[in-house]
Amino acid sequence: MTTIGYLDRFLEPVTDALTPRVARKIAGLRADAQTQARVDKLAAKANLGELTPEEDAEYKAYVEAADIMGILQSKARRFLGKHSLPNG
C-alpha cells in the first residue's frame, strides 16, 4: 500500500467528525501567499536539482503536508457530496 493509501485509511475517522460547515472550511483551505511562494521556489530548485539538503528536507515536509491536506479535502468534498442540502 502506498503512503497516500495509508494516510487515507489513517484519516478516515476524520470523516465521522465532519459537519457541512467544517467540511466546507476544509475543502476551501489554501496555503497563504508566503507559504505558496516558498513552495514554488523550492519546487523550481528541485526541478533543477539545486536543493541543499536542508531545502530538500523542507520541500519534502511541504509535500507531505500537501498530501495530508489533499486527502482531508477529498474526504470533505465527498462528505459534502453526500450530506449537503440542494440549497445549503
C-alpha distances in whole Angstrom, upper triangle without the diagonal:
4,7,8,6,7,10,11,10,12,15,15,19,20,21,23,25,26,29,30,32,29,27,29,29,26,25,28,27,28,28,32,34,34,30,29,32,30,27,29,31,28,26,29,30,26,27,30,28,31,29,30,28,28,28,24,23,25,23,20,20,22,18,16,19,19,15,16,19,18,15,18,21,19,19,22,23,22,24,27,27,27,29,32,35,37,39,37
4,5,5,6,9,10,11,12,14,15,19,20,20,23,25,25,28,29,30,27,25,27,27,23,23,26,24,25,25,28,30,30,26,26,28,27,23,25,27,24,22,25,26,22,23,26,25,27,25,27,25,25,24,21,20,21,20,16,17,18,15,13,16,16,12,13,16,15,13,16,18,17,18,21,22,21,23,26,26,26,29,31,34,36,38,36
4,5,5,6,8,10,10,12,14,17,18,19,22,23,23,27,28,29,25,23,25,25,21,21,24,22,22,22,26,27,27,24,23,26,24,21,23,25,22,20,24,24,21,22,25,24,26,23,24,22,22,22,19,17,18,17,13,14,15,12,10,12,13,9,10,14,13,11,14,17,16,16,20,21,20,22,25,25,26,28,30,34,35,37,34
4,5,5,6,9,10,10,12,15,15,16,19,21,21,24,24,25,22,20,22,22,18,18,21,19,20,20,24,26,26,22,22,25,23,20,22,24,22,20,23,24,21,22,26,25,26,24,26,24,24,23,20,19,19,17,14,14,15,12,9,11,11,7,8,11,10,8,11,13,12,13,16,17,17,19,21,22,23,25,26,30,31,33,31
4,5,5,6,8,10,11,14,15,16,18,20,20,24,25,26,23,21,23,23,20,19,22,22,22,23,27,29,30,26,25,28,27,24,26,28,26,24,27,28,25,26,29,28,30,28,29,27,27,26,23,22,23,21,18,18,18,15,13,15,14,11,11,14,12,10,13,15,13,13,17,18,16,18,21,21,22,24,26,30,31,33,31
4,5,5,6,8,10,13,14,15,18,19,20,24,25,26,23,21,24,24,20,20,23,22,23,24,27,29,30,26,26,29,27,24,27,29,26,25,28,29,26,27,30,29,30,28,29,26,26,26,23,21,22,21,17,17,18,16,13,14,15,11,11,14,14,11,13,16,15,14,18,19,18,19,23,23,23,25,27,31,33,35,32
4,5,5,6,8,11,11,13,16,17,17,21,22,23,20,18,21,20,16,17,20,18,20,20,24,26,26,23,23,26,24,21,24,26,24,23,26,27,24,26,29,28,29,26,28,25,25,24,22,20,20,19,16,15,15,13,10,11,12,8,7,10,10,8,10,13,12,12,15,17,16,17,20,21,22,23,25,29,31,32,30
4,6,5,6,10,10,11,14,15,15,19,20,21,18,16,19,19,15,16,19,18,19,21,24,27,28,24,24,27,26,23,25,28,26,24,28,29,26,27,31,30,32,29,31,29,28,27,24,23,23,21,18,18,18,15,13,13,13,10,8,11,10,6,8,11,10,9,12,14,13,14,17,18,18,20,22,26,28,29,27
4,5,5,8,10,11,13,15,16,19,21,23,20,18,21,21,18,18,22,21,23,24,27,30,31,27,27,31,30,26,29,31,29,28,31,32,29,31,34,33,34,32,33,31,30,29,27,25,25,24,21,20,21,18,15,16,16,13,11,14,13,10,11,14,13,11,14,16,15,15,19,19,19,21,23,27,29,31,28
4,6,7,9,11,13,14,15,19,21,22,19,18,21,21,17,18,21,20,22,23,26,29,29,26,26,30,28,25,28,31,28,27,31,32,29,31,34,32,34,31,32,29,28,28,26,23,23,23,20,18,19,18,14,14,16,13,10,13,14,10,11,14,14,12,15,17,16,17,20,21,21,22,24,28,30,32,29
4,6,6,8,10,11,12,16,17,19,15,14,17,17,13,15,18,17,19,20,23,27,27,24,24,28,27,24,27,29,27,26,30,31,29,30,34,33,34,31,32,30,28,28,26,24,23,22,20,18,18,17,14,13,14,12,9,10,11,8,7,11,11,9,11,14,14,13,17,18,18,19,21,25,27,28,26
4,5,6,8,10,11,14,16,18,15,13,17,17,14,15,19,19,21,23,26,29,30,27,27,30,30,27,29,32,30,29,33,34,32,33,36,36,37,34,35,33,32,31,29,27,27,26,23,21,21,20,17,16,17,14,12,13,13,9,9,12,11,8,11,13,12,11,15,16,15,16,19,23,25,27,24
4,5,5,7,9,13,16,17,14,14,17,17,15,17,20,19,22,24,27,30,31,28,28,32,31,29,32,34,33,32,35,37,34,36,39,38,39,36,37,35,34,33,31,29,28,28,25,23,23,22,19,18,19,17,14,15,16,12,11,14,14,10,12,15,14,12,16,17,16,16,19,23,25,27,24
4,5,5,7,10,13,14,11,10,14,14,11,13,16,16,19,21,24,27,28,25,25,29,29,26,29,32,30,30,33,35,33,34,37,37,38,35,36,34,32,31,30,27,26,26,24,22,21,21,18,16,17,15,12,12,13,11,8,11,12,8,9,13,12,11,14,16,15,15,17,21,24,25,22
4,5,5,9,11,13,10,9,13,13,11,12,16,16,19,22,25,28,30,27,27,30,30,28,30,33,32,31,34,36,34,35,39,38,39,37,38,36,35,33,32,30,29,28,26,24,23,22,20,18,18,16,14,13,14,11,8,10,10,7,7,10,9,7,10,13,12,11,14,18,20,22,19
4,6,9,11,14,12,11,15,16,14,16,19,19,23,25,28,31,32,30,30,34,34,31,34,37,35,34,38,40,37,39,42,42,43,40,41,39,37,36,35,33,32,31,29,27,26,26,23,21,22,20,17,17,17,15,12,14,14,10,10,13,12,9,12,15,13,12,15,18,21,23,20
4,7,10,11,9,9,13,13,12,14,17,17,21,23,25,29,30,28,28,32,32,30,33,35,34,34,37,39,37,38,42,41,42,39,40,38,36,35,34,32,30,30,29,26,25,25,23,20,21,20,17,16,17,15,12,14,15,11,10,14,14,11,13,16,14,13,15,18,21,22,19
4,7,8,6,6,9,10,10,11,14,15,19,21,23,27,29,26,27,30,31,29,31,34,33,32,36,38,36,37,41,41,41,38,40,38,36,35,34,32,30,30,28,26,25,24,22,20,20,19,16,15,16,14,11,11,12,9,8,11,11,8,9,13,12,10,12,15,18,19,15
4,5,5,6,9,10,11,12,14,16,19,22,24,28,30,28,28,32,32,31,33,36,35,34,38,40,38,39,43,43,43,41,42,41,39,37,37,35,33,32,31,29,27,27,25,23,22,22,19,17,18,17,13,13,14,12,9,11,12,8,9,12,11,9,10,12,16,16,12
4,6,5,6,9,10,10,12,14,18,21,23,26,29,27,27,31,32,30,32,35,35,34,37,39,38,39,42,43,43,41,42,41,39,38,37,35,33,32,31,29,27,27,26,23,22,22,20,17,18,17,14,13,14,12,8,10,11,8,6,10,10,7,7,9,12,12,9
4,5,5,6,9,10,11,13,16,19,21,24,26,25,25,29,30,29,30,33,34,33,36,38,37,38,41,42,42,40,41,40,38,36,36,34,32,31,31,28,26,27,25,22,22,22,20,17,18,18,14,13,15,14,10,12,14,11,9,13,14,11,10,12,14,14,10
4,5,5,6,9,10,11,15,17,19,23,25,23,23,27,27,26,28,31,31,30,33,35,34,36,39,39,39,37,38,37,35,33,33,31,29,28,28,25,23,23,22,19,19,19,16,14,15,15,11,11,13,11,8,11,13,10,10,14,14,12,12,15,17,17,13
4,5,5,6,9,10,14,17,19,22,25,23,22,26,27,25,27,30,30,29,32,34,33,34,37,38,38,36,37,36,34,33,32,30,28,27,26,24,22,22,21,18,17,17,15,12,13,12,9,8,10,8,5,7,9,7,7,10,11,10,10,13,16,16,12
4,6,5,6,9,12,16,18,21,23,22,21,25,26,24,26,29,29,28,31,34,33,33,37,38,38,36,38,37,35,33,32,31,29,27,27,25,23,23,22,19,18,18,17,13,14,14,11,9,11,11,7,8,11,9,7,11,13,11,10,13,14,14,11
4,6,5,6,10,13,15,18,20,19,19,22,24,22,24,27,27,27,30,32,31,32,35,36,36,34,35,35,32,30,30,29,26,25,25,23,20,21,20,17,16,17,15,12,13,14,11,9,12,12,9,10,13,12,11,14,16,15,13,16,18,17,14
4,5,5,9,12,14,18,20,17,17,21,22,20,22,25,25,24,27,29,28,29,33,33,33,31,33,32,30,28,27,26,23,22,22,20,18,18,17,14,13,14,12,8,10,10,7,6,9,9,6,9,12,11,11,14,16,15,14,18,19,19,16
4,6,9,12,15,18,20,18,17,21,22,20,21,25,25,24,26,29,28,28,32,33,33,31,33,33,31,28,28,27,24,23,23,21,18,18,18,15,13,14,12,9,9,10,8,5,7,9,6,6,10,10,9,12,14,14,13,16,18,18,15
4,6,10,12,15,18,16,15,19,20,19,20,23,24,23,25,28,27,28,31,32,32,30,32,32,30,28,28,27,24,23,23,21,18,18,19,16,14,15,14,11,11,13,11,8,11,12,10,10,13,14,12,14,17,17,15,18,19,18,16
4,7,9,12,15,13,12,16,17,16,18,21,21,20,23,25,25,26,29,30,30,27,29,29,27,24,25,24,21,19,20,18,15,16,16,13,11,13,12,8,10,12,10,8,12,13,11,12,15,16,15,17,20,19,18,21,22,22,19
4,6,9,11,10,9,12,14,13,14,17,18,17,20,22,22,23,26,27,27,24,26,27,24,22,22,22,18,17,18,16,13,14,15,12,10,13,13,9,10,13,12,10,13,16,14,14,18,19,18,20,23,23,21,24,25,24,22
4,6,8,6,6,9,10,10,11,14,15,15,17,19,19,21,23,24,24,21,23,23,21,18,19,19,15,14,16,14,10,12,14,11,9,13,13,10,12,15,14,13,16,18,17,18,21,22,21,24,26,26,25,28,29,28,26
4,6,5,6,9,10,11,12,14,16,16,18,20,21,22,25,26,24,22,24,24,22,19,21,20,17,16,18,16,13,15,17,14,13,16,17,14,15,19,18,16,20,22,20,21,24,25,24,26,29,28,27,30,31,30,27
4,6,5,6,9,10,10,12,14,15,16,18,20,21,23,24,23,21,23,24,22,19,20,21,17,16,19,17,14,16,19,16,15,18,19,16,18,21,21,19,22,24,23,23,27,28,27,29,32,31,30,32,33,32,29
4,6,5,6,9,10,11,12,14,15,17,18,20,22,23,21,19,20,21,19,16,18,18,15,14,17,16,13,16,18,16,15,19,20,17,19,22,22,21,24,26,25,26,29,30,29,31,34,34,33,35,36,35,32
4,5,5,6,9,10,11,12,14,15,16,18,20,21,19,17,18,19,16,14,16,15,12,11,14,12,9,12,14,12,12,15,16,14,16,19,19,18,21,23,23,24,27,27,27,29,32,32,31,34,35,34,32
4,5,5,6,9,10,10,12,14,15,16,18,20,19,17,19,20,18,15,16,16,13,11,14,13,10,12,14,12,11,15,16,14,15,18,19,17,20,23,22,22,25,27,26,28,31,31,30,33,33,33,31
4,5,5,6,9,10,11,12,14,15,17,18,17,16,18,19,17,14,16,17,13,12,15,15,12,14,17,15,14,18,19,18,18,22,22,21,24,26,26,26,29,30,30,32,35,35,34,36,37,36,34
4,5,5,6,8,10,11,12,14,16,16,15,13,14,16,14,10,12,13,10,9,12,12,10,12,15,14,13,17,18,17,18,22,22,22,24,27,26,27,30,31,31,33,36,36,35,38,39,38,36
4,5,5,6,9,10,10,12,14,15,14,12,14,15,14,10,11,12,9,7,10,10,7,9,12,11,10,14,16,15,15,19,20,19,21,24,24,24,27,29,29,30,33,34,33,36,37,37,34
4,5,5,6,9,10,11,13,14,14,13,15,17,16,12,13,15,12,10,13,14,11,11,15,15,13,16,18,17,17,21,22,21,22,26,25,25,28,30,30,31,34,35,34,37,37,37,35
4,5,5,6,9,10,11,12,11,10,13,15,14,10,12,14,12,10,13,14,12,13,17,17,16,18,21,20,20,24,25,24,26,29,29,29,32,34,34,35,38,39,38,41,41,41,39
4,5,5,6,9,10,10,9,7,10,12,11,7,8,10,8,6,10,11,10,11,14,15,14,16,19,19,19,22,24,23,25,28,28,29,31,33,33,35,37,38,38,41,41,41,39
4,5,5,6,9,10,10,9,12,14,14,10,10,12,11,7,10,12,10,10,13,14,13,15,18,18,18,21,23,22,23,26,27,27,29,31,32,33,35,37,36,39,40,40,38
4,5,5,6,9,9,9,13,15,15,12,12,15,14,11,13,16,14,14,17,18,17,19,22,21,21,24,26,25,26,29,30,30,32,34,35,35,38,40,39,42,42,42,40
4,5,5,6,5,6,9,12,12,9,9,13,12,10,13,15,14,14,18,19,18,20,23,23,23,26,28,27,29,31,32,32,35,37,37,38,41,42,42,45,45,45,43
4,5,5,6,6,9,11,12,9,8,11,11,8,10,13,13,12,15,17,16,18,21,21,21,24,26,26,27,29,31,31,33,35,36,36,39,40,40,44,44,44,42
4,6,8,9,13,14,16,13,11,15,15,12,13,16,15,14,17,19,18,19,22,23,22,24,27,26,27,30,31,31,33,35,36,36,39,41,40,44,44,44,43
4,5,8,12,14,16,13,12,16,16,14,16,19,18,17,20,22,21,22,26,26,25,28,30,30,31,34,35,35,37,39,40,40,43,44,44,47,47,48,46
4,6,9,11,13,11,10,14,15,12,14,17,17,16,19,21,21,22,25,26,25,28,30,30,31,34,35,35,37,39,40,41,43,45,45,48,48,49,47
4,7,10,11,9,9,13,13,12,14,17,17,17,20,22,21,23,26,26,27,29,31,31,32,35,36,36,38,41,41,42,45,46,46,49,49,50,48
4,6,8,5,6,9,10,9,11,14,14,14,17,19,19,20,23,24,24,27,29,29,30,33,34,34,36,38,39,40,43,44,44,47,48,48,46
4,5,5,6,9,10,10,12,14,15,16,18,20,21,22,24,25,26,28,30,31,32,35,36,37,39,40,41,43,45,46,46,49,50,50,48
4,5,5,6,9,10,11,12,14,15,17,18,20,21,23,24,25,27,29,30,31,33,35,36,38,39,40,42,44,45,45,49,50,50,47
4,5,5,6,9,10,11,13,14,15,17,18,20,21,23,24,26,27,28,30,32,33,34,36,38,39,41,42,43,43,47,48,48,45
4,5,5,6,8,10,10,12,14,15,16,18,20,21,22,24,26,26,28,30,31,32,34,36,37,38,40,41,41,45,46,46,43
4,5,5,6,9,10,10,12,14,15,16,18,20,21,23,24,25,27,29,30,31,33,35,36,37,39,40,40,44,45,45,43
4,5,5,6,9,10,11,12,14,15,17,18,20,21,23,24,26,27,29,30,32,33,35,36,38,39,39,43,44,44,42
4,5,5,6,9,10,11,12,14,16,17,18,20,21,22,24,26,27,28,30,32,33,34,36,37,37,41,42,42,39
4,5,5,6,9,10,11,12,14,15,16,18,20,21,22,24,25,26,28,30,31,32,35,36,36,39,40,40,38
4,5,5,6,9,10,10,12,14,15,17,18,20,21,23,24,25,27,29,30,31,33,34,35,38,40,40,38
4,5,5,6,9,10,11,12,14,16,17,18,20,21,22,24,26,27,28,30,32,33,33,37,38,39,36
4,5,5,6,9,10,10,12,14,15,16,18,20,21,22,24,25,26,28,30,31,31,34,36,36,33
4,5,5,6,9,10,10,12,14,15,16,18,20,21,22,24,25,27,29,30,30,34,35,35,33
4,5,5,6,9,10,11,13,14,15,17,18,20,21,23,24,26,27,28,29,33,34,35,32
4,5,5,6,8,10,11,12,14,15,16,18,20,21,22,24,26,26,27,31,32,33,30
4,5,5,6,9,10,10,12,14,15,16,18,20,21,22,24,25,25,29,30,30,28
4,5,5,6,9,10,11,12,14,15,17,18,20,21,23,24,25,28,30,31,28
4,5,5,6,9,10,11,12,14,15,17,18,20,21,22,23,27,29,29,27
4,5,5,6,8,10,10,12,14,15,16,18,20,20,21,24,26,27,24
4,5,5,6,9,10,10,12,14,15,16,18,20,20,24,25,26,23
4,5,5,6,9,10,11,12,14,15,17,18,19,23,24,26,23
4,5,5,6,9,10,10,12,14,15,16,17,21,23,24,21
4,5,5,6,9,10,10,12,14,15,15,19,20,21,18
4,5,5,6,9,10,11,13,14,15,18,20,21,19
4,5,5,6,9,10,11,12,14,17,19,21,18
4,5,5,6,9,10,10,11,15,17,18,15
4,5,5,6,9,10,10,13,15,16,14
4,5,5,6,9,10,13,15,17,15
4,5,5,6,8,12,14,16,13
4,5,5,5,9,11,12,10
4,6,6,9,10,13,11
4,6,9,11,14,12
4,7,9,12,10
4,6,8,6
4,5,5
4,6
4
